[in-house]
């Protein structure tokens, strides 16, 4: 853990202390949870944008020529496999 100094209005300090007390936690824990939530959501959004970007990429012809080497389960396409791979790779 490291210390961080914040400049906020005195009435905000009192409000957040009361809030923390009512929820049986500390101001530090509240701040840490908020930062984690904000950055988590942003990272997921970035990952989703990246996944969507690569989801619709056209497969090069030389890769298409390999069709038939791998047998896919009935009803599964190569696009499904690629999408699943990218989803797993980026933890979405």
VEXVEXRO-121674 format. One record per residue: x negated, y, z of N, C-alpha, C, O in turn; residue in one letter. Coordinates in steps of 0.05 Angstrom, whole numbers. Example, Ala and Ser with C-alpha at 12.3 -4.5 7.8 and 13.67 -1.06 7.14 Angstrom:
% residues 2
<rec <-264 -114 156> <-246 -90 156> <-264 -66 156> <-285 -66 169> 'a'>
<rec <-257 -45 142> <-273 -21 143> <-258 1 157> <-268 23 161> 's'>
% end
This chain:
% residues 92
<rec <-17 -24 0> <0 0 0> <-18 25 0> <-40 25 10> 'x'>
<rec <-7 46 -12> <-21 71 -12> <0 93 -5> <24 90 -8> 'x'>
<rec <-11 115 6> <7 137 14> <11 156 -10> <-6 158 -27> 'x'>
<rec <34 169 -10> <42 187 -31> <55 211 -18> <73 207 -1> 'x'>
<rec <48 235 -25> <60 259 -15> <80 269 -35> <73 273 -59> 'x'>
<rec <104 274 -26> <125 285 -44> <134 312 -33> <135 316 -9> 'x'>
<rec <141 330 -51> <153 355 -43> <182 356 -50> <189 356 -73> 'x'>
<rec <199 355 -29> <228 356 -34> <240 375 -13> <227 382 7> 'x'>
<rec <264 383 -18> <278 401 0> <284 388 27> <289 364 28> 'x'>
<rec <282 404 49> <286 392 76> <313 378 79> <315 358 92> 'x'>
<rec <335 389 67> <361 376 69> <361 349 55> <376 331 63> 'x'>
<rec <346 346 34> <344 321 20> <330 300 37> <337 277 37> 'x'>
<rec <310 309 52> <295 291 70> <314 280 91> <315 256 96> 'x'>
<rec <330 297 103> <349 288 123> <370 269 111> <377 249 124> 'x'>
<rec <380 276 88> <400 258 75> <389 231 69> <402 211 74> 'x'>
<rec <364 230 59> <353 203 52> <346 188 77> <348 163 77> 'x'>
<rec <338 201 98> <333 187 123> <358 175 135> <358 152 144> 'x'>
<rec <380 190 134> <406 180 143> <415 156 126> <425 136 136> 'x'>
<rec <412 159 100> <419 137 82> <403 112 88> <414 90 90> 'x'>
<rec <377 115 91> <360 92 97> <368 79 124> <369 55 126> 'x'>
<rec <374 96 143> <382 86 169> <408 70 167> <410 48 179> 'x'>
<rec <427 80 153> <453 66 149> <449 39 135> <465 21 140> 'x'>
<rec <429 38 118> <425 13 103> <402 -4 114> <392 -23 101> 'x'>
<rec <394 3 139> <374 -13 153> <348 -17 137> <338 -40 135> 'x'>
<rec <338 4 126> <313 3 111> <297 29 116> <305 46 132> 'x'>
<rec <275 31 103> <258 55 106> <260 72 80> <268 63 59> 'x'>
<rec <252 97 83> <251 115 60> <231 104 40> <236 105 16> 'x'>
<rec <209 95 50> <188 84 32> <199 60 16> <194 58 -8> 'x'>
<rec <213 42 29> <225 19 15> <245 28 -6> <246 17 -28> 'x'>
<rec <262 48 2> <282 58 -17> <268 69 -42> <275 63 -65> 'x'>
<rec <247 85 -38> <233 98 -60> <220 76 -78> <221 77 -102> 'x'>
<rec <208 56 -65> <195 35 -79> <215 19 -96> <210 13 -119> 'x'>
<rec <238 13 -84> <260 -1 -99> <270 15 -123> <274 4 -144> 'x'>
<rec <273 41 -119> <282 58 -141> <262 58 -164> <270 56 -187> 'x'>
<rec <237 61 -157> <216 62 -178> <215 35 -193> <212 34 -217> 'x'>
<rec <217 13 -178> <217 -13 -190> <241 -16 -209> <238 -26 -231> 'x'>
<rec <264 -8 -201> <288 -10 -218> <286 7 -243> <292 -3 -265> 'x'>
<rec <276 31 -240> <273 49 -263> <253 37 -284> <260 36 -307> 'x'>
<rec <230 29 -274> <210 19 -293> <218 -8 -304> <212 -14 -327> 'x'>
<rec <231 -25 -288> <241 -51 -298> <260 -47 -321> <258 -60 -342> 'x'>
<rec <280 -29 -318> <299 -24 -339> <286 -13 -364> <293 -21 -386> 'x'>
<rec <267 4 -361> <253 16 -384> <237 -6 -398> <237 -7 -423> 'x'>
<rec <223 -23 -384> <208 -44 -396> <226 -64 -411> <219 -73 -433> 'x'>
<rec <249 -71 -399> <267 -89 -413> <278 -76 -439> <281 -90 -459> 'x'>
<rec <283 -50 -438> <293 -36 -461> <271 -37 -483> <277 -42 -506> 'x'>
<rec <246 -32 -476> <224 -32 -495> <221 -60 -507> <217 -63 -531> 'x'>
<rec <224 -81 -490> <222 -109 -499> <244 -115 -519> <240 -129 -539> 'x'>
<rec <269 -106 -512> <292 -111 -530> <288 -98 -557> <295 -109 -578> 'x'>
<rec <277 -74 -557> <273 -59 -582> <252 -75 -598> <256 -78 -623> 'x'>
<rec <231 -84 -585> <210 -100 -599> <222 -126 -610> <216 -133 -633> 'x'>
<rec <238 -139 -594> <250 -164 -603> <268 -160 -627> <267 -175 -647> 'x'>
<rec <284 -139 -627> <302 -133 -649> <286 -126 -674> <293 -133 -696> 'x'>
<rec <263 -112 -670> <246 -104 -693> <236 -129 -707> <236 -130 -732> 'x'>
<rec <228 -150 -692> <216 -173 -705> <237 -194 -712> <231 -213 -727> 'x'>
<rec <262 -191 -701> <283 -211 -707> <290 -211 -736> <297 -233 -747> 'x'>
<rec <289 -189 -750> <298 -187 -777> <276 -186 -798> <280 -178 -821> 'x'>
<rec <252 -194 -790> <229 -193 -809> <233 -216 -829> <240 -239 -822> 'x'>
<rec <228 -210 -854> <230 -230 -875> <206 -250 -873> <184 -241 -869> 'x'>
<rec <212 -275 -875> <192 -296 -873> <176 -297 -899> <189 -299 -921> 'x'>
<rec <150 -295 -898> <134 -296 -923> <138 -323 -938> <144 -343 -927> 'x'>
<rec <135 -321 -964> <139 -344 -982> <122 -368 -975> <131 -391 -975> 'x'>
<rec <97 -363 -968> <78 -385 -961> <88 -400 -937> <82 -424 -934> 'x'>
<rec <101 -387 -919> <112 -401 -895> <137 -416 -903> <141 -438 -894> 'x'>
<rec <153 -405 -921> <177 -419 -930> <170 -445 -944> <185 -464 -944> 'x'>
<rec <147 -445 -957> <138 -469 -971> <133 -492 -952> <132 -516 -960> 'x'>
<rec <129 -486 -926> <124 -507 -906> <151 -520 -897> <150 -538 -881> 'x'>
<rec <173 -510 -907> <199 -520 -899> <200 -550 -904> <192 -560 -925> 'x'>
<rec <210 -565 -885> <213 -594 -887> <192 -608 -871> <195 -632 -866> 'x'>
<rec <170 -595 -864> <149 -608 -848> <160 -613 -820> <154 -634 -808> 'x'>
<rec <174 -593 -809> <186 -596 -782> <215 -600 -785> <229 -586 -800> 'x'>
<rec <226 -620 -771> <254 -625 -771> <267 -611 -748> <260 -615 -725> 'x'>
<rec <287 -594 -754> <301 -579 -734> <327 -593 -727> <338 -608 -744> 'x'>
<rec <337 -589 -703> <362 -601 -695> <385 -591 -713> <383 -569 -724> 'x'>
<rec <405 -607 -717> <428 -600 -733> <440 -573 -725> <444 -568 -701> 'x'>
<rec <444 -555 -744> <456 -529 -738> <437 -508 -729> <445 -485 -723> 'x'>
<rec <411 -514 -729> <390 -494 -720> <375 -485 -745> <368 -501 -762> 'x'>
<rec <371 -459 -747> <356 -448 -770> <328 -439 -760> <323 -437 -736> 'x'>
<rec <311 -434 -779> <285 -424 -772> <286 -397 -759> <270 -390 -742> 'x'>
<rec <306 -381 -767> <310 -355 -754> <317 -358 -725> <308 -343 -708> 'x'>
<rec <333 -379 -719> <340 -384 -691> <315 -392 -675> <311 -382 -652> 'x'>
<rec <298 -408 -687> <273 -416 -673> <254 -392 -669> <243 -389 -648> 'x'>
<rec <251 -375 -689> <234 -352 -687> <245 -333 -666> <230 -322 -650> 'x'>
<rec <271 -328 -666> <284 -311 -646> <279 -322 -618> <272 -307 -600> 'x'>
<rec <283 -348 -615> <280 -360 -588> <251 -358 -579> <245 -352 -556> 'x'>
<rec <232 -362 -597> <203 -360 -591> <197 -331 -581> <184 -328 -561> 'x'>
<rec <205 -311 -596> <200 -284 -589> <213 -276 -563> <202 -261 -546> 'x'>
<rec <237 -286 -559> <252 -281 -534> <236 -293 -510> <233 -279 -490> 'x'>
<rec <227 -317 -513> <211 -330 -491> <185 -315 -487> <176 -311 -464> 'x'>
<rec <172 -308 -509> <146 -296 -508> <147 -269 -492> <129 -263 -477> 'x'>
<rec <168 -254 -497> <170 -228 -484> <188 -228 -459> <194 -207 -448> 'x'>
<rec <196 -252 -450> <210 -255 -426> <237 -241 -425> <245 -229 -404> 'x'>
<rec <252 -242 -447> <278 -229 -447> <301 -248 -442> <324 -240 -442> 'x'>
% end
